[in-house]
Amino acid sequence: MWLALALAPLSEALASEQDASEEIIVWGDRFARWERRWYVETEVQMPSNLRLFAWSDHQLDVGAYQLRAVLDCDKDIQLGRKSWEVSCEIQDLGLVVYPVREGPQDRVVAQQIDDTLTGARLQLQVSRAGGVPNVDLEDSGNALHRRHRQRQEQIRQLIGRAILPFHLELPEDLTNHSRWYEHNSQLMTLPTPLLSGTQLASMGSSTLVHYLDEHQGHYVVQTIGEGIVFPTGGSLELSSATDGSNMMDPISTPSSKYMLQMHGVALFDPESGIMRERVWAITSNAIASSTTALDPGLYRHSGRLALLNEADRPDVGDTWIADQPDAQGRVRPWVPLQATAPEDPATAPEDPAPSAEEPRPAGAPAAPGPATTPPGR
């Protein structure tokens, strides 16, 4: 698998740097990848609960989730010589939610989120270098009701974790065995809670190191890096609403600081320069000075994205709640995402849907083994 390349020592690549060719790699339209269809799957363990709202009355506190989607992207508006606004339609979507606590309407809320996102359009600002500095839902600013605005923002946070891995900045001049640094990548940020109706950003600093090498007729970019980040709003707790409504307001509590570590591998077509595939894994540990260092809500983010051919129709699966009975009384356990890439692009399956265990009847014990282990809290 390509991820193993990033986890392996890079000594061989570094040792060959002195023999690197000075020939500059020339790629034409660096925005060409935004006129393609993509499959993306991601698993996120939240550092603090992500609160998803139904259209009315109900809510779902999410501790972790898996999201699989098919995106159809196209360049929309040129914002400058080095940036475009891109529109991506979510053609299909499947969502698996691991709730913090069980609620009677969890399935209803999750399905409403699915219904909202399927067919929706994302607005992305992208740069020539490969950055994705902004992700938004089309028409998300038109919601007038406070609850609906919060609902839209939390949905944006949910889908945004699937878009951030597209962010991989490349220098203008590339040669085989190139090495370059990227500081404060969007991928090395935390999802943040709402605070009195306002979305706050995470803060901190990070550095990624990218290595480009030719491998089996393709260019492989290996990435390693780390950083210290923290959400400015702290963790999510509840207080009485301040506006006289029946809503509950998130309040700021002391935040944990996280040491993030990232490993990833991306595969680029040597002729067009279009990224064909990327896998990534971000893990975290709360540093000693964190207020919740003894019982931290850890952040993990992993997944895979892949370029699709026009005929590809990957199965994203349905939307369901882990470890809760579905409408037929079946209980499906949480199965960690196996974000692996094929050993060679020619062997890539047309439908890169992950495998899952057979559902078990309600009340039956889970099968043994790590595949049934829920996200740690």
VOMARRO-737488 format. One record per residue (C-alpha): residue in three letters; residue number from 1; x, y, z. Coordinates in steps of 0.05 Angstrom, whole numbers, plus 5000, padded with zeros to 4 digits. Layout:
REM VOMARRO-737488
<rest:ALA&nr:NUM&xx:X&yy:Y&zz:Z>
...
REM end
This chain:
REM VOMARRO-737488
<rest:MET&nr:1&xx:5000&yy:5000&zz:5000>
<rest:TRP&nr:2&xx:5023&yy:5071&zz:4986>
<rest:LEU&nr:3&xx:5014&yy:5093&zz:5058>
<rest:ALA&nr:4&xx:5069&yy:5044&zz:5078>
<rest:LEU&nr:5&xx:5117&yy:5085&zz:5035>
<rest:ALA&nr:6&xx:5105&yy:5146&zz:5079>
<rest:LEU&nr:7&xx:5113&yy:5106&zz:5143>
<rest:ALA&nr:8&xx:5178&yy:5074&zz:5118>
<rest:PRO&nr:9&xx:5245&yy:5109&zz:5126>
<rest:LEU&nr:10&xx:5260&yy:5159&zz:5071>
<rest:SER&nr:11&xx:5334&yy:5147&zz:5073>
<rest:GLU&nr:12&xx:5334&yy:5116&zz:5003>
<rest:ALA&nr:13&xx:5301&yy:5177&zz:4973>
<rest:LEU&nr:14&xx:5347&yy:5224&zz:5010>
<rest:ALA&nr:15&xx:5409&yy:5185&zz:4991>
<rest:SER&nr:16&xx:5391&yy:5191&zz:4918>
<rest:GLU&nr:17&xx:5381&yy:5266&zz:4921>
<rest:GLN&nr:18&xx:5452&yy:5279&zz:4901>
<rest:ASP&nr:19&xx:5439&yy:5241&zz:4836>
<rest:ALA&nr:20&xx:5374&yy:5278&zz:4822>
<rest:SER&nr:21&xx:5362&yy:5302&zz:4751>
<rest:GLU&nr:22&xx:5362&yy:5377&zz:4742>
<rest:GLU&nr:23&xx:5307&yy:5372&zz:4689>
<rest:ILE&nr:24&xx:5247&yy:5414&zz:4709>
<rest:ILE&nr:25&xx:5180&yy:5378&zz:4710>
<rest:VAL&nr:26&xx:5132&yy:5419&zz:4668>
<rest:TRP&nr:27&xx:5057&yy:5410&zz:4678>
<rest:GLY&nr:28&xx:5006&yy:5452&zz:4640>
<rest:ASP&nr:29&xx:4940&yy:5470&zz:4672>
<rest:ARG&nr:30&xx:4949&yy:5460&zz:4747>
<rest:PHE&nr:31&xx:4874&yy:5471&zz:4756>
<rest:ALA&nr:32&xx:4857&yy:5412&zz:4710>
<rest:ARG&nr:33&xx:4842&yy:5366&zz:4769>
<rest:TRP&nr:34&xx:4782&yy:5410&zz:4786>
<rest:GLU&nr:35&xx:4747&yy:5387&zz:4722>
<rest:ARG&nr:36&xx:4742&yy:5315&zz:4744>
<rest:ARG&nr:37&xx:4700&yy:5268&zz:4787>
<rest:TRP&nr:38&xx:4729&yy:5243&zz:4853>
<rest:TYR&nr:39&xx:4715&yy:5190&zz:4904>
<rest:VAL&nr:40&xx:4733&yy:5208&zz:4976>
<rest:GLU&nr:41&xx:4726&yy:5169&zz:5041>
<rest:THR&nr:42&xx:4747&yy:5194&zz:5108>
<rest:GLU&nr:43&xx:4743&yy:5176&zz:5182>
<rest:VAL&nr:44&xx:4745&yy:5230&zz:5235>
<rest:GLN&nr:45&xx:4748&yy:5225&zz:5311>
<rest:MET&nr:46&xx:4727&yy:5292&zz:5338>
<rest:PRO&nr:47&xx:4768&yy:5327&zz:5393>
<rest:SER&nr:48&xx:4701&yy:5354&zz:5419>
<rest:ASN&nr:49&xx:4631&yy:5333&zz:5401>
<rest:LEU&nr:50&xx:4603&yy:5355&zz:5334>
<rest:ARG&nr:51&xx:4530&yy:5373&zz:5344>
<rest:LEU&nr:52&xx:4487&yy:5359&zz:5283>
<rest:PHE&nr:53&xx:4417&yy:5389&zz:5282>
<rest:ALA&nr:54&xx:4354&yy:5363&zz:5250>
<rest:TRP&nr:55&xx:4311&yy:5413&zz:5214>
<rest:SER&nr:56&xx:4271&yy:5419&zz:5279>
<rest:ASP&nr:57&xx:4271&yy:5394&zz:5351>
<rest:HIS&nr:58&xx:4325&yy:5341&zz:5349>
<rest:GLN&nr:59&xx:4401&yy:5338&zz:5350>
<rest:LEU&nr:60&xx:4456&yy:5286&zz:5347>
<rest:ASP&nr:61&xx:4522&yy:5292&zz:5385>
<rest:VAL&nr:62&xx:4576&yy:5259&zz:5343>
<rest:GLY&nr:63&xx:4641&yy:5231&zz:5372>
<rest:ALA&nr:64&xx:4666&yy:5202&zz:5307>
<rest:TYR&nr:65&xx:4642&yy:5191&zz:5236>
<rest:GLN&nr:66&xx:4659&yy:5161&zz:5169>
<rest:LEU&nr:67&xx:4638&yy:5195&zz:5105>
<rest:ARG&nr:68&xx:4642&yy:5169&zz:5034>
<rest:ALA&nr:69&xx:4623&yy:5213&zz:4975>
<rest:VAL&nr:70&xx:4627&yy:5221&zz:4900>
<rest:LEU&nr:71&xx:4643&yy:5292&zz:4877>
<rest:ASP&nr:72&xx:4635&yy:5321&zz:4808>
<rest:CYS&nr:73&xx:4677&yy:5385&zz:4804>
<rest:ASP&nr:74&xx:4684&yy:5440&zz:4754>
<rest:LYS&nr:75&xx:4719&yy:5507&zz:4751>
<rest:ASP&nr:76&xx:4668&yy:5562&zz:4762>
<rest:ILE&nr:77&xx:4697&yy:5632&zz:4768>
<rest:GLN&nr:78&xx:4769&yy:5654&zz:4759>
<rest:LEU&nr:79&xx:4788&yy:5697&zz:4819>
<rest:GLY&nr:80&xx:4857&yy:5716&zz:4794>
<rest:ARG&nr:81&xx:4916&yy:5690&zz:4755>
<rest:LYS&nr:82&xx:4931&yy:5640&zz:4810>
<rest:SER&nr:83&xx:4863&yy:5623&zz:4839>
<rest:TRP&nr:84&xx:4794&yy:5597&zz:4819>
<rest:GLU&nr:85&xx:4727&yy:5586&zz:4852>
<rest:VAL&nr:86&xx:4708&yy:5513&zz:4841>
<rest:SER&nr:87&xx:4639&yy:5482&zz:4846>
<rest:CYS&nr:88&xx:4633&yy:5409&zz:4866>
<rest:GLU&nr:89&xx:4567&yy:5372&zz:4865>
<rest:ILE&nr:90&xx:4559&yy:5317&zz:4917>
<rest:GLN&nr:91&xx:4531&yy:5263&zz:4871>
<rest:ASP&nr:92&xx:4525&yy:5210&zz:4925>
<rest:LEU&nr:93&xx:4541&yy:5205&zz:4999>
<rest:GLY&nr:94&xx:4541&yy:5154&zz:5055>
<rest:LEU&nr:95&xx:4550&yy:5171&zz:5128>
<rest:VAL&nr:96&xx:4566&yy:5127&zz:5188>
<rest:VAL&nr:97&xx:4559&yy:5161&zz:5256>
<rest:TYR&nr:98&xx:4586&yy:5140&zz:5324>
<rest:PRO&nr:99&xx:4544&yy:5180&zz:5373>
<rest:VAL&nr:100&xx:4567&yy:5205&zz:5441>
<rest:ARG&nr:101&xx:4502&yy:5182&zz:5471>
<rest:GLU&nr:102&xx:4442&yy:5145&zz:5443>
<rest:GLY&nr:103&xx:4381&yy:5186&zz:5424>
<rest:PRO&nr:104&xx:4313&yy:5163&zz:5399>
<rest:GLN&nr:105&xx:4318&yy:5205&zz:5335>
<rest:ASP&nr:106&xx:4391&yy:5193&zz:5317>
<rest:ARG&nr:107&xx:4375&yy:5157&zz:5252>
<rest:VAL&nr:108&xx:4326&yy:5212&zz:5232>
<rest:VAL&nr:109&xx:4378&yy:5267&zz:5243>
<rest:ALA&nr:110&xx:4433&yy:5228&zz:5206>
<rest:GLN&nr:111&xx:4387&yy:5215&zz:5147>
<rest:GLN&nr:112&xx:4368&yy:5289&zz:5144>
<rest:ILE&nr:113&xx:4441&yy:5307&zz:5140>
<rest:ASP&nr:114&xx:4449&yy:5257&zz:5083>
<rest:ASP&nr:115&xx:4389&yy:5286&zz:5048>
<rest:THR&nr:116&xx:4416&yy:5356&zz:5056>
<rest:LEU&nr:117&xx:4485&yy:5339&zz:5028>
<rest:THR&nr:118&xx:4466&yy:5292&zz:4971>
<rest:GLY&nr:119&xx:4458&yy:5335&zz:4909>
<rest:ALA&nr:120&xx:4485&yy:5397&zz:4945>
<rest:ARG&nr:121&xx:4541&yy:5438&zz:4915>
<rest:LEU&nr:122&xx:4605&yy:5458&zz:4950>
<rest:GLN&nr:123&xx:4642&yy:5522&zz:4935>
<rest:LEU&nr:124&xx:4717&yy:5517&zz:4940>
<rest:GLN&nr:125&xx:4771&yy:5569&zz:4932>
<rest:VAL&nr:126&xx:4833&yy:5536&zz:4903>
<rest:SER&nr:127&xx:4902&yy:5561&zz:4886>
<rest:ARG&nr:128&xx:4948&yy:5545&zz:4828>
<rest:ALA&nr:129&xx:4998&yy:5515&zz:4878>
<rest:GLY&nr:130&xx:4946&yy:5464&zz:4901>
<rest:GLY&nr:131&xx:4918&yy:5497&zz:4963>
<rest:VAL&nr:132&xx:4845&yy:5495&zz:4984>
<rest:PRO&nr:133&xx:4839&yy:5555&zz:5032>
<rest:ASN&nr:134&xx:4763&yy:5557&zz:5036>
<rest:VAL&nr:135&xx:4705&yy:5508&zz:5033>
<rest:ASP&nr:136&xx:4632&yy:5528&zz:5036>
<rest:LEU&nr:137&xx:4563&yy:5502&zz:5021>
<rest:GLU&nr:138&xx:4527&yy:5537&zz:4965>
<rest:ASP&nr:139&xx:4471&yy:5582&zz:4991>
<rest:SER&nr:140&xx:4492&yy:5569&zz:5063>
<rest:GLY&nr:141&xx:4489&yy:5643&zz:5079>
<rest:ASN&nr:142&xx:4415&yy:5647&zz:5062>
<rest:ALA&nr:143&xx:4390&yy:5614&zz:5126>
<rest:LEU&nr:144&xx:4353&yy:5665&zz:5168>
<rest:HIS&nr:145&xx:4336&yy:5624&zz:5230>
<rest:ARG&nr:146&xx:4392&yy:5618&zz:5281>
<rest:ARG&nr:147&xx:4384&yy:5543&zz:5287>
<rest:HIS&nr:148&xx:4388&yy:5534&zz:5211>
<rest:ARG&nr:149&xx:4451&yy:5576&zz:5208>
<rest:GLN&nr:150&xx:4483&yy:5533&zz:5261>
<rest:ARG&nr:151&xx:4459&yy:5470&zz:5226>
<rest:GLN&nr:152&xx:4491&yy:5493&zz:5160>
<rest:GLU&nr:153&xx:4557&yy:5510&zz:5194>
<rest:GLN&nr:154&xx:4562&yy:5442&zz:5229>
<rest:ILE&nr:155&xx:4546&yy:5407&zz:5164>
<rest:ARG&nr:156&xx:4602&yy:5448&zz:5131>
<rest:GLN&nr:157&xx:4649&yy:5425&zz:5186>
<rest:LEU&nr:158&xx:4628&yy:5353&zz:5173>
<rest:ILE&nr:159&xx:4639&yy:5353&zz:5097>
<rest:GLY&nr:160&xx:4700&yy:5399&zz:5102>
<rest:ARG&nr:161&xx:4743&yy:5344&zz:5132>
<rest:ALA&nr:162&xx:4732&yy:5305&zz:5067>
<rest:ILE&nr:163&xx:4755&yy:5364&zz:5025>
<rest:LEU&nr:164&xx:4817&yy:5387&zz:5063>
<rest:PRO&nr:165&xx:4860&yy:5329&zz:5039>
<rest:PHE&nr:166&xx:4857&yy:5359&zz:4969>
<rest:HIS&nr:167&xx:4902&yy:5413&zz:4998>
<rest:LEU&nr:168&xx:4973&yy:5396&zz:4975>
<rest:GLU&nr:169&xx:5015&yy:5455&zz:4953>
<rest:LEU&nr:170&xx:5068&yy:5443&zz:4900>
<rest:PRO&nr:171&xx:5125&yy:5491&zz:4883>
<rest:GLU&nr:172&xx:5129&yy:5521&zz:4813>
<rest:ASP&nr:173&xx:5196&yy:5487&zz:4798>
<rest:LEU&nr:174&xx:5197&yy:5412&zz:4810>
<rest:THR&nr:175&xx:5249&yy:5360&zz:4794>
<rest:ASN&nr:176&xx:5253&yy:5287&zz:4810>
<rest:HIS&nr:177&xx:5274&yy:5278&zz:4883>
<rest:SER&nr:178&xx:5249&yy:5348&zz:4901>
<rest:ARG&nr:179&xx:5238&yy:5364&zz:4974>
<rest:TRP&nr:180&xx:5199&yy:5424&zz:4999>
<rest:TYR&nr:181&xx:5165&yy:5449&zz:5062>
<rest:GLU&nr:182&xx:5093&yy:5471&zz:5074>
<rest:HIS&nr:183&xx:5076&yy:5512&zz:5135>
<rest:ASN&nr:184&xx:5008&yy:5515&zz:5169>
<rest:SER&nr:185&xx:4972&yy:5470&zz:5119>
<rest:GLN&nr:186&xx:4896&yy:5471&zz:5121>
<rest:LEU&nr:187&xx:4899&yy:5396&zz:5131>
<rest:MET&nr:188&xx:4933&yy:5407&zz:5199>
<rest:THR&nr:189&xx:4875&yy:5444&zz:5230>
<rest:LEU&nr:190&xx:4822&yy:5422&zz:5280>
<rest:PRO&nr:191&xx:4747&yy:5423&zz:5271>
<rest:THR&nr:192&xx:4720&yy:5473&zz:5321>
<rest:PRO&nr:193&xx:4655&yy:5481&zz:5360>
<rest:LEU&nr:194&xx:4605&yy:5536&zz:5354>
<rest:LEU&nr:195&xx:4610&yy:5590&zz:5408>
<rest:SER&nr:196&xx:4548&yy:5633&zz:5417>
<rest:GLY&nr:197&xx:4530&yy:5623&zz:5344>
<rest:THR&nr:198&xx:4600&yy:5640&zz:5319>
<rest:GLN&nr:199&xx:4647&yy:5590&zz:5288>
<rest:LEU&nr:200&xx:4718&yy:5597&zz:5316>
<rest:ALA&nr:201&xx:4781&yy:5574&zz:5283>
<rest:SER&nr:202&xx:4837&yy:5530&zz:5310>
<rest:MET&nr:203&xx:4904&yy:5562&zz:5323>
<rest:GLY&nr:204&xx:4976&yy:5537&zz:5325>
<rest:SER&nr:205&xx:5031&yy:5521&zz:5275>
<rest:SER&nr:206&xx:5052&yy:5461&zz:5235>
<rest:THR&nr:207&xx:5104&yy:5441&zz:5184>
<rest:LEU&nr:208&xx:5098&yy:5387&zz:5130>
<rest:VAL&nr:209&xx:5156&yy:5360&zz:5090>
<rest:HIS&nr:210&xx:5141&yy:5334&zz:5020>
<rest:TYR&nr:211&xx:5186&yy:5287&zz:4979>
<rest:LEU&nr:212&xx:5174&yy:5275&zz:4905>
<rest:ASP&nr:213&xx:5203&yy:5213&zz:4871>
<rest:GLU&nr:214&xx:5189&yy:5177&zz:4807>
<rest:HIS&nr:215&xx:5161&yy:5107&zz:4819>
<rest:GLN&nr:216&xx:5135&yy:5057&zz:4768>
<rest:GLY&nr:217&xx:5121&yy:5110&zz:4716>
<rest:HIS&nr:218&xx:5086&yy:5158&zz:4764>
<rest:TYR&nr:219&xx:5108&yy:5213&zz:4811>
<rest:VAL&nr:220&xx:5097&yy:5197&zz:4885>
<rest:VAL&nr:221&xx:5095&yy:5252&zz:4937>
<rest:GLN&nr:222&xx:5108&yy:5227&zz:5007>
<rest:THR&nr:223&xx:5089&yy:5273&zz:5065>
<rest:ILE&nr:224&xx:5109&yy:5273&zz:5138>
<rest:GLY&nr:225&xx:5099&yy:5329&zz:5188>
<rest:GLU&nr:226&xx:5076&yy:5352&zz:5256>
<rest:GLY&nr:227&xx:5048&yy:5412&zz:5291>
<rest:ILE&nr:228&xx:5017&yy:5439&zz:5355>
<rest:VAL&nr:229&xx:4945&yy:5464&zz:5348>
<rest:PHE&nr:230&xx:4886&yy:5480&zz:5393>
<rest:PRO&nr:231&xx:4814&yy:5503&zz:5383>
<rest:THR&nr:232&xx:4806&yy:5575&zz:5405>
<rest:GLY&nr:233&xx:4737&yy:5562&zz:5433>
<rest:GLY&nr:234&xx:4758&yy:5504&zz:5478>
<rest:SER&nr:235&xx:4712&yy:5443&zz:5483>
<rest:LEU&nr:236&xx:4637&yy:5441&zz:5475>
<rest:GLU&nr:237&xx:4593&yy:5447&zz:5536>
<rest:LEU&nr:238&xx:4523&yy:5474&zz:5546>
<rest:SER&nr:239&xx:4493&yy:5533&zz:5583>
<rest:SER&nr:240&xx:4425&yy:5565&zz:5584>
<rest:ALA&nr:241&xx:4408&yy:5603&zz:5520>
<rest:THR&nr:242&xx:4422&yy:5677&zz:5525>
<rest:ASP&nr:243&xx:4371&yy:5700&zz:5473>
<rest:GLY&nr:244&xx:4308&yy:5674&zz:5507>
<rest:SER&nr:245&xx:4299&yy:5616&zz:5458>
<rest:ASN&nr:246&xx:4296&yy:5543&zz:5475>
<rest:MET&nr:247&xx:4365&yy:5532&zz:5444>
<rest:MET&nr:248&xx:4425&yy:5514&zz:5486>
<rest:ASP&nr:249&xx:4489&yy:5555&zz:5475>
<rest:PRO&nr:250&xx:4558&yy:5524&zz:5471>
<rest:ILE&nr:251&xx:4605&yy:5558&zz:5520>
<rest:SER&nr:252&xx:4680&yy:5564&zz:5521>
<rest:THR&nr:253&xx:4720&yy:5519&zz:5567>
<rest:PRO&nr:254&xx:4796&yy:5513&zz:5573>
<rest:SER&nr:255&xx:4823&yy:5481&zz:5511>
<rest:SER&nr:256&xx:4871&yy:5423&zz:5501>
<rest:LYS&nr:257&xx:4933&yy:5432&zz:5459>
<rest:TYR&nr:258&xx:4947&yy:5376&zz:5410>
<rest:MET&nr:259&xx:5010&yy:5350&zz:5379>
<rest:LEU&nr:260&xx:4989&yy:5327&zz:5310>
<rest:GLN&nr:261&xx:5030&yy:5279&zz:5268>
<rest:MET&nr:262&xx:5014&yy:5269&zz:5195>
<rest:HIS&nr:263&xx:5036&yy:5216&zz:5144>
<rest:GLY&nr:264&xx:5011&yy:5212&zz:5073>
<rest:VAL&nr:265&xx:5025&yy:5191&zz:5002>
<rest:ALA&nr:266&xx:4998&yy:5222&zz:4937>
<rest:LEU&nr:267&xx:5003&yy:5194&zz:4867>
<rest:PHE&nr:268&xx:5010&yy:5243&zz:4808>
<rest:ASP&nr:269&xx:5003&yy:5230&zz:4734>
<rest:PRO&nr:270&xx:5071&yy:5246&zz:4702>
<rest:GLU&nr:271&xx:5041&yy:5277&zz:4639>
<rest:SER&nr:272&xx:4984&yy:5320&zz:4665>
<rest:GLY&nr:273&xx:5007&yy:5331&zz:4736>
<rest:ILE&nr:274&xx:4937&yy:5313&zz:4761>
<rest:MET&nr:275&xx:4936&yy:5279&zz:4829>
<rest:ARG&nr:276&xx:4905&yy:5211&zz:4818>
<rest:GLU&nr:277&xx:4902&yy:5187&zz:4890>
<rest:ARG&nr:278&xx:4920&yy:5206&zz:4961>
<rest:VAL&nr:279&xx:4919&yy:5170&zz:5027>
<rest:TRP&nr:280&xx:4932&yy:5204&zz:5093>
<rest:ALA&nr:281&xx:4932&yy:5192&zz:5168>
<rest:ILE&nr:282&xx:4933&yy:5245&zz:5222>
<rest:THR&nr:283&xx:4940&yy:5225&zz:5295>
<rest:SER&nr:284&xx:4944&yy:5267&zz:5358>
<rest:ASN&nr:285&xx:4965&yy:5268&zz:5430>
<rest:ALA&nr:286&xx:4946&yy:5321&zz:5482>
<rest:ILE&nr:287&xx:5010&yy:5354&zz:5506>
<rest:ALA&nr:288&xx:5027&yy:5356&zz:5580>
<rest:SER&nr:289&xx:5003&yy:5428&zz:5591>
<rest:SER&nr:290&xx:4933&yy:5413&zz:5566>
<rest:THR&nr:291&xx:4876&yy:5420&zz:5615>
<rest:THR&nr:292&xx:4848&yy:5353&zz:5593>
<rest:ALA&nr:293&xx:4914&yy:5316&zz:5586>
<rest:LEU&nr:294&xx:4891&yy:5261&zz:5634>
<rest:ASP&nr:295&xx:4827&yy:5247&zz:5594>
<rest:PRO&nr:296&xx:4834&yy:5282&zz:5526>
<rest:GLY&nr:297&xx:4785&yy:5279&zz:5469>
<rest:LEU&nr:298&xx:4836&yy:5259&zz:5416>
<rest:TYR&nr:299&xx:4833&yy:5279&zz:5344>
<rest:ARG&nr:300&xx:4845&yy:5230&zz:5287>
<rest:HIS&nr:301&xx:4834&yy:5240&zz:5213>
<rest:SER&nr:302&xx:4849&yy:5189&zz:5159>
<rest:GLY&nr:303&xx:4823&yy:5171&zz:5091>
<rest:ARG&nr:304&xx:4832&yy:5164&zz:5017>
<rest:LEU&nr:305&xx:4813&yy:5203&zz:4955>
<rest:ALA&nr:306&xx:4817&yy:5177&zz:4884>
<rest:LEU&nr:307&xx:4805&yy:5204&zz:4813>
<rest:LEU&nr:308&xx:4746&yy:5171&zz:4779>
<rest:ASN&nr:309&xx:4736&yy:5154&zz:4706>
<rest:GLU&nr:310&xx:4671&yy:5175&zz:4674>
<rest:ALA&nr:311&xx:4642&yy:5105&zz:4678>
<rest:ASP&nr:312&xx:4662&yy:5092&zz:4751>
<rest:ARG&nr:313&xx:4603&yy:5087&zz:4799>
<rest:PRO&nr:314&xx:4631&yy:5071&zz:4868>
<rest:ASP&nr:315&xx:4584&yy:5048&zz:4922>
<rest:VAL&nr:316&xx:4586&yy:5096&zz:4980>
<rest:GLY&nr:317&xx:4539&yy:5054&zz:5023>
<rest:ASP&nr:318&xx:4479&yy:5077&zz:5062>
<rest:THR&nr:319&xx:4474&yy:5123&zz:5123>
<rest:TRP&nr:320&xx:4469&yy:5090&zz:5191>
<rest:ILE&nr:321&xx:4485&yy:5095&zz:5265>
<rest:ALA&nr:322&xx:4540&yy:5050&zz:5292>
<rest:ASP&nr:323&xx:4521&yy:5002&zz:5349>
<rest:GLN&nr:324&xx:4447&yy:5021&zz:5347>
<rest:PRO&nr:325&xx:4389&yy:4980&zz:5318>
<rest:ASP&nr:326&xx:4368&yy:5002&zz:5248>
<rest:ALA&nr:327&xx:4297&yy:5000&zz:5222>
<rest:GLN&nr:328&xx:4301&yy:4924&zz:5214>
<rest:GLY&nr:329&xx:4329&yy:4914&zz:5284>
<rest:ARG&nr:330&xx:4399&yy:4899&zz:5260>
<rest:VAL&nr:331&xx:4460&yy:4927&zz:5296>
<rest:ARG&nr:332&xx:4521&yy:4943&zz:5255>
<rest:PRO&nr:333&xx:4587&yy:4953&zz:5293>
<rest:TRP&nr:334&xx:4635&yy:5009&zz:5282>
<rest:VAL&nr:335&xx:4687&yy:4983&zz:5232>
<rest:PRO&nr:336&xx:4750&yy:5027&zz:5227>
<rest:LEU&nr:337&xx:4763&yy:5053&zz:5157>
<rest:GLN&nr:338&xx:4819&yy:5018&zz:5120>
<rest:ALA&nr:339&xx:4844&yy:5074&zz:5076>
<rest:THR&nr:340&xx:4892&yy:5036&zz:5032>
<rest:ALA&nr:341&xx:4912&yy:5047&zz:4960>
<rest:PRO&nr:342&xx:4926&yy:4995&zz:4907>
<rest:GLU&nr:343&xx:4998&yy:4976&zz:4894>
<rest:ASP&nr:344&xx:4993&yy:4998&zz:4822>
<rest:PRO&nr:345&xx:4943&yy:5046&zz:4789>
<rest:ALA&nr:346&xx:4926&yy:4995&zz:4736>
<rest:THR&nr:347&xx:4899&yy:4948&zz:4790>
<rest:ALA&nr:348&xx:4853&yy:4999&zz:4822>
<rest:PRO&nr:349&xx:4781&yy:4973&zz:4829>
<rest:GLU&nr:350&xx:4725&yy:5011&zz:4794>
<rest:ASP&nr:351&xx:4684&yy:5012&zz:4857>
<rest:PRO&nr:352&xx:4730&yy:5028&zz:4916>
<rest:ALA&nr:353&xx:4677&yy:5016&zz:4968>
<rest:PRO&nr:354&xx:4705&yy:4989&zz:5034>
<rest:SER&nr:355&xx:4684&yy:4922&zz:5060>
<rest:ALA&nr:356&xx:4643&yy:4916&zz:5123>
<rest:GLU&nr:357&xx:4621&yy:4861&zz:5170>
<rest:GLU&nr:358&xx:4552&yy:4831&zz:5164>
<rest:PRO&nr:359&xx:4501&yy:4865&zz:5209>
<rest:ARG&nr:360&xx:4485&yy:4826&zz:5272>
<rest:PRO&nr:361&xx:4416&yy:4820&zz:5305>
<rest:ALA&nr:362&xx:4399&yy:4869&zz:5360>
<rest:GLY&nr:363&xx:4426&yy:4844&zz:5427>
<rest:ALA&nr:364&xx:4477&yy:4797&zz:5396>
<rest:PRO&nr:365&xx:4549&yy:4805&zz:5419>
<rest:ALA&nr:366&xx:4598&yy:4839&zz:5373>
<rest:ALA&nr:367&xx:4649&yy:4796&zz:5337>
<rest:PRO&nr:368&xx:4717&yy:4796&zz:5371>
<rest:GLY&nr:369&xx:4776&yy:4833&zz:5344>
<rest:PRO&nr:370&xx:4799&yy:4904&zz:5330>
<rest:ALA&nr:371&xx:4748&yy:4915&zz:5274>
<rest:THR&nr:372&xx:4693&yy:4924&zz:5326>
<rest:THR&nr:373&xx:4732&yy:4971&zz:5371>
<rest:PRO&nr:374&xx:4695&yy:5038&zz:5374>
<rest:PRO&nr:375&xx:4733&yy:5104&zz:5372>
<rest:GLY&nr:376&xx:4769&yy:5118&zz:5437>
<rest:ARG&nr:377&xx:4745&yy:5177&zz:5478>
REM end
